[in-house]
Amino acid sequence: MGCTTVSTNFDAYAPFTPGGALGIPGVSFSGGVTDFGFFSSLTGIVFFSTAPTMRIRLTEVHEGFSFDFAHAFDPIAMDVFRSGSLVSSSTLTGVVPGGFTFPEGNAASGVLFDEIRLSNASGLAIDNFSAACP
């Protein structure tokens, strides 16, 4: 079985669906629920953190990812892993769009990975997640 590109904007899911119940092939989200977005670049339904750590796990190694985010608290630490080994670490910050309240931005990387951990994630929303096959 070959790699499957993964992508979702969460709009197909009812609000307050827990990450473990999303059933998106090839990826699981934990530490949050779907909810209505009220942001500039994150529209429709988003995945909103309800825990200090949000995790995105893929069933196989992918090369590169991208997602939009908005957050209420700075900073958001992002650690990226491949088979349990740290391959990348960074801090997510955003810019408050005119007429909105919370900083928003885009996170992207081209590393080979199978897990993303977002720490200090309470108040974090993500949308438009995609991960490419190597």
C-alpha positions in Angstrom: 0.0 0.0 0.0 1.5 3.4 -1.0 1.4 6.7 0.8 -1.8 8.7 0.7 -1.7 12.5 0.7 -3.7 13.7 3.7 -5.8 16.9 3.7 -8.8 18.3 5.6 -10.4 21.7 6.3 -12.7 20.0 9.0 -15.8 21.5 7.3 -17.3 18.0 6.8 -17.5 17.5 10.6 -20.2 18.6 13.1 -19.1 21.1 15.8 -17.7 19.6 19.0 -16.6 16.3 17.3 -13.6 15.0 19.3 -10.4 14.5 17.4 -10.5 10.7 18.0 -13.9 10.5 16.3 -13.0 12.3 13.1 -12.0 9.2 11.1 -9.8 11.0 8.6 -7.9 8.3 6.7 -4.2 8.3 7.4 -4.2 10.9 10.2 -5.5 11.3 13.8 -5.9 14.5 15.8 -6.0 14.6 19.6 -6.3 17.2 22.2 -9.3 19.0 20.8 -12.7 19.2 19.1 -14.1 20.7 16.0 -15.7 24.1 16.4 -16.9 27.1 14.5 -14.1 29.3 13.3 -14.3 33.1 13.8 -11.0 34.0 12.2 -9.8 35.7 9.0 -7.9 32.8 7.4 -9.5 29.9 9.2 -13.1 29.7 8.0 -16.0 27.3 8.5 -15.2 24.5 11.0 -11.7 24.3 12.7 -10.0 21.9 15.0 -9.8 23.7 18.4 -7.5 22.6 21.2 -9.1 21.7 24.5 -5.8 20.5 26.1 -2.3 21.9 26.7 -0.9 19.6 23.9 -2.4 19.0 20.5 -1.1 16.0 18.5 -1.3 15.2 14.9 -0.3 11.6 14.1 0.0 10.1 10.6 -0.1 6.4 10.0 2.9 6.6 7.7 5.8 8.9 7.1 5.0 12.0 5.0 7.2 14.7 3.5 6.1 18.1 4.4 2.9 19.6 5.9 1.0 22.9 6.0 -1.8 24.2 8.2 -3.3 27.6 9.1 -3.5 28.5 12.8 -4.9 31.1 15.2 -4.1 31.3 18.9 -5.0 33.1 22.0 -1.7 32.6 23.9 2.0 33.0 22.8 4.1 31.1 22.2 3.0 27.8 20.6 5.9 25.3 20.6 5.8 23.0 17.6 7.9 19.8 17.7 7.9 17.5 14.6 8.9 13.8 14.9 9.7 10.8 12.7 9.5 7.4 14.3 9.7 9.0 17.8 12.9 11.1 17.0 12.7 14.9 17.0 13.4 16.2 13.4 12.3 19.8 13.8 11.4 22.3 16.5 10.0 25.8 16.1 7.7 28.4 17.7 4.4 29.5 16.1 3.6 33.2 16.2 1.0 35.0 14.1 -0.2 38.5 13.2 -3.5 39.9 14.2 -5.5 40.6 10.9 -7.3 43.9 10.8 -10.7 43.7 12.4 -9.9 40.4 14.3 -8.7 39.6 17.8 -6.3 36.7 17.6 -2.9 36.2 15.9 -3.1 34.0 12.8 -0.5 32.4 10.6 0.6 29.4 8.6 2.9 26.6 9.7 4.7 24.6 7.0 7.8 22.3 6.8 9.3 20.0 4.2 10.7 17.4 6.6 10.0 13.7 6.7 7.6 13.2 9.7 4.8 11.2 11.2 3.8 13.3 14.2 3.4 16.9 15.1 3.1 18.0 18.8 1.9 21.5 19.6 2.5 22.6 23.2 1.0 25.5 25.1 -1.9 24.7 22.8 -4.8 25.8 24.9 -6.7 28.3 22.8 -5.1 27.1 19.5 -7.2 26.5 16.4 -6.0 24.9 13.2 -7.5 24.5 9.7 -6.6 23.5 6.2 -4.2 20.7 7.2 -2.3 18.9 4.5 0.6 16.4 4.4 2.3 15.2 1.2 3.8 11.9 0.3 7.5 11.6 -0.1 
